[in-house]
Amino acid sequence: MSRGSGFYALINAVRLLAYPDKHMHQRDLTGLFRTGVKIFSQQRRLKFALSWGLSHAHWDQFLGSFLPEIEAVTGFRIRPHRVFKTKAQLTPSKVVHAIRHHLSCGHPVVLILGGAYNHWTVISGYSFHRLHLFDSSGYCWINTRSITLDEHLADGIHFLSPDATWAFERIADPEE
C-alpha cells in the first residue's frame, strides 16, 4: 500500500466528520500527524509504514491506538464500523450499495483500493457510476464498474478488500 496513505485517509475522514461545524485547523492536523508518528514508532512500525505502507491488520491496530487521540483533538466521539463482516456472498454491486448506504448516513468510508491505485483512501460521496474520493494523493473518483473483489483480477482495476473497509460515524454529544 502506498506510504502513509492509511494514516492520511483516517485524518481525511475525520476532517469530513468535523465539517461543517468544526474546522480542523492546521495546528490540529499537525498535532495529529505528530501523534500518529509517535504511535507508529511505539508500535515499531514507523519505518515499515513509511517505506511500504500498512496492511489492514496493522492499520486496525493503529486505529485502536489513534482514535482516542483524534477524539481528544476534535472534541467529538467517533464510532468506527467495519462495513463488511465477511466476504462470503459479496459481489461488487453489494459492496457499492453498502458503501453508498454509509455515505447517505454521513459516514465517510476508509478502505484499501488495491490494483490500479494500491492505496488507502476515503470515499466521500457518490454519483450514478462513480464513488468520489477525498484523497491525499489527489485521486478524485473511481468508476463503480471497475471494482473487483478478486485480487487476481486487479490489474488496472480496483481491488477492494472487504476486511479493510471502515465507515466512521460522528457520535452526537448528549447535550446536542
N, C-alpha and C positions, 0 to 999 in steps of 0.2 A: 504494500500500500504506500502511497506517496507520503513522503516525510512530513510528519506532524499534522497531516490533514485531519485525523480523528480528533485531535486536540482543538484545532481551529473550527471544525464542524460543530463541536459542542459549544464553543463560545458563540458562534454564529446563531445557533439555535436559541441560546439564552438571550441574545440581542433581539431576536424575533419575539420571544415571550415577553420581554420587557416593554416592547413598543405597544401602544403609543404613549403610555403614561409615565414611563421611566426611560430616559435617555441614558444609554451606557456611555459615560464619559471616557475619554482616552486613558485617564489615570486609573479608572476601574478596570479597563481592558488590559492595561499594562500590569496592574496588580494581579489579575487573574492569570496572565501569562507567566509571571514570575512564580506564582503559587503552583501552577501546573508543572513548570520545570522542576521545582523543588520536589513535588510528588514523584515525578518520573525518576529523579535522582534517588529519592528514598527507596523506590521500588527497584532500583538498579536497572532501569530501562531507558535512561536518558539517551545514551549513545545509540542504542539499537533503534529507539523510536525516531530519532532524528536522522539516522542513516537509512533505515529500511521501512519505517512506519510501524503501525500497530496491528497485530492480529486482533480478531474480535474478542478473544479471551482476555488479552492484555488490556484492551480498551474497556471491557466490562469492569475489570479490577480498578483501572484508573478512574472510571466513572464513580465507583463507590467511594473512593477517597476524595475526589474533586468536587462532587455535588454539594457537600456541606459548606465547602469554601465558597462556591458560587452563590449559595443561598445567603451566606453572611454578607457578601458584597452587594447583591441585588436587593436584599431586604424582602424577598418573597420566596416561598417554598416551591419546589419543583418535584413533580412525580414522573419518573420515567416509566414508560410502558413498553415492554417487549411486544412488538407488533405481531409476531408470529410465534406461537408456542412450539410448533413442529413444522417440518417441511412436507410432511405427508399430505396428499390431496391438494397441494398448492399448484396453481397454474399462474402464468404471468398475468392473466386478466384478474384473477382473485387477488393477486398482490397489488395491482394498480387500484383495485376497488378498495382494499383495506387502507392503503396509503391515502387515497382521496377522502375516505371517511375521517381519518385522523386530522387531515388538513382542514376539513369542513368544521371540525370541532375546535380549530385554532391551535392544534398541536403540530409544531414542526417535526419532521421526520429526519433522523440522522441514520445514515446507512453507508455500507461499503458498496461502491459500484466497481466491480472488477471488470476485466476485459478492456474496453476502449479507454477508460479513464484510470482504472486501478487506483481508486481514490475514495476516501471518506468524504461525504458531502451532506448538505441539508436540502431536503425538498421543502420548499416554502409555499408552493401553490401549484395549480394545475389548470390546464385548458383541455379541450376535447382530445387532442392527440399528444399532449406534452405534459411532462412534470417539470415544473420550474424550480431552479436551483438557486440557493443563496450560498455561494461557494467561494472559498478562499483562493482558488486558482483562476477564478473568472469564468468558469463554465456556467452557462445560462439555463440550459434545458436539455432534456432527453426525450426522445420520441417513445411513447409507451409501447410501440410495436418493436422496439429494439431491446426489450428486456428479456433475459432468459434466466432460468433457474438451473441450467445445466452448465457447469463451469467448463466443460469440454467444447461447448459451442460459443464461448465468449470472445472469440477472435473478432474484434471490430465491432462487437455489440456490447451490451451492458449486462454483466452477470450480477445478479442481486443475491446476496446471501441472507436468507430469512433469519438466521440466528444472529445476524449483526445488523438488525433493523430495529430502531428505537423511536418511539414518539415521546415527546415531552409536553407535559401539561403544567401550566401555572396554577397553583392551588390558591384559592382566594383566602385571605386572612379572615378570621372570624368576625372582625368588625366591619368588613366590606359588605 
